[in-house]
């Protein structure tokens, strides 16, 4: 990401070119380069530590504030000391295995050139192995070196990779799993703010029992509305504001935990032994299994550790987690458990009860502010993953704002932000019971973790080609562990667990409807595309005129031209003297190098050129209308001049071609795009009629791709056409 490049650029400046025969240069190297290198290393470490500090305000909010609601979410009836020791042992090993081993040590290495999250894993698989669905999304190696494999050591494909490439059903299942993971993560972004803020505000009722639950819910809703209104200022400003708060929380809660351990149960850490887990399940049986729906919340927010990778970098996230977050959680849960061993029936308010009265109100203020920060972590992750899916054309186009000029991973979507705000407030006001929201939260947490485990396993097998023993060990440990958690939380479907499923179903239906419509459009265009010979025939008609000016004609396919071109020529009886057939193509890579962004090619037709604008899903459209035209025409002129030496072109012909381009630009620039709709005939199946009608509703209400290039609307022309299915 931007931070990685920032640090990397410092390291590249340390290179010194030395002539081995020049003693003066050798002396200069010995005297000057070593201090310079040390200076850059110090700067690099400082930047990483600063980023690690900022992660506290964005990445780890949901994870480190989980003590607010873990014990209150557990339906404990008559808990004993042994029960609490078993529960703490489960939480300790869940944090250690899933948090430290899976996410911090393994998942962060599976980034897609700095981007993390479920869809980054899916795009990583698509880019290295042909498992994509849409033909338009498959990389063209002739166009860009950005589409080459990251793992060049992979020479021979595994049997599983060949199976996925040959089976359309397997590829569709993989896409569905990635979509489900994304939808569940968005559900996490809705439930995290709701449960965090509500649990923190519940602290008002402990010293003031007369305060009603309705008032607590109302205050929680107000806090959330303010939080979402702050999102437009960007992750950097928000994290700078929130990190001191989270730093205070991360320091205070373990200190209170240590105090509680010393005063209530100093030998709490003997529960680290796994035999307490076995004894817990042997003693409690089915009841112990059902309690896993509450204990899984101790690892909530861990997916943000991976999904928010685009906002920071690996080193900063690992440092913050291993040296602050993980020790803080271990000590805080130990302190809570030590208190509950002495006061076994206080678990319904398991956090505030173990706070000493002398510091109750300062901790309440910190916990309320920390809960607001917790909401930020998954909100930022939701923005990132929506941006990825929009860029890859798996989600309707929404407005995406890049809130930082130096960090392209920092994005904000006002459309998504306000929808999240409404849903969060609705969850609090409708399902005000923290235990019901906790049940729903457990479903989201466990499902997202399980999906990440499955996709990581596929990456290990098909891309990394990890030894089978290590793959087997990883899969057995984490799939079994998370599978047990999923089985436990699914029993809570009728007690609030249906909420994330309802949200995910609606989102998945939107994604699938959009994807299916886009797929059918691409299939139609590839079937009815216009090749160069057909274009020459159309232009040979005496009634068709070549009018002055420069035209950017936008098409969705590369191997040929979209059928709307023929529709345009037949009806308008004209084509501009200089026409650039332009395709906006998202590659399955996070970023495209700047020198590969615009790819131009001269067609075997006078005044006709092809242009591909290539973007990765982490890139931003940072061009303005005039700047866009200038960059494309500059690339065209460079292309014409470079090709003139390779083919037998007379210098005067080259000058004429360049001058024609400049003259057309001065006459006027127009941008022509198609506005296509499906014509659904009587012979269409009910599935096509319903899904394509739903797609048209989405398409009519989503944003256009052209305004992202900053093209003035006065220069745009839309040409309508019906695609018959």
Secondary structure, DSSP 8 states (H G I E B T S, - for coil): -HHHHHHHHHHHTT-----TT-HHHHHHIIIIIHHHHHHHHHHHHHHHHHHHHHHTTTTSHHHHTGGGTTGGGS--SS--HHHHHHHHHHHHHHIIIIIIIIIIIIGGGG-BTTB-SHHHHHHHHHHHSS--S-GGGS--TTT-GGGS-S-TT--S--HHHHHHHH-HHHHHHHHHHHHHHHHHHHHHHHHHHHHHHHHHHTTHHHH-TTS-HHHHHHHHHHHHHHHHHTGGG-HHHHHHHHHHHHHHHHHHHHHHHHHHHHHH-TTGGGGGSTHHHHHHHHHHTHHHHHTHHHHGGGGTTHHHHHHGGGGS-HHHHHHHIIIIIHHHHHHHHHHHHHHHHHSTT-GGGTTGGGS-GGGHHHHHHHHHHHHHHHHHHHHHHHHHHHHHHHHTTSS-----EE--SS-TT-EE-HHHHHHHHHHHHHHHHHS--HHHHHHHHHHHHHHHHHHHHHHHHHHIIIII---HHHHHHHHHHHHHHHHHHHHHHGGGGGGTTHHHHHHHHHHHHHHHHHHHHHHHHHHHHHHS-B-HHHHHHHHTSTT-EEEEEEEEEE-S-SSSB-THHHHHHHHH-EEEEEEEEEEEEE-SSS---GGGSEEEEE-SSTTEEEEEEEE-TT------HHHHHHHHHHHHHHHHHHHHTTTT--HHHHHHHHHHHHHHHHH-EEEEEEEEEEE--TTS-HHHHHHHHHHHHHHHHS--SGGGGT--GGGEEEEEEEEE-
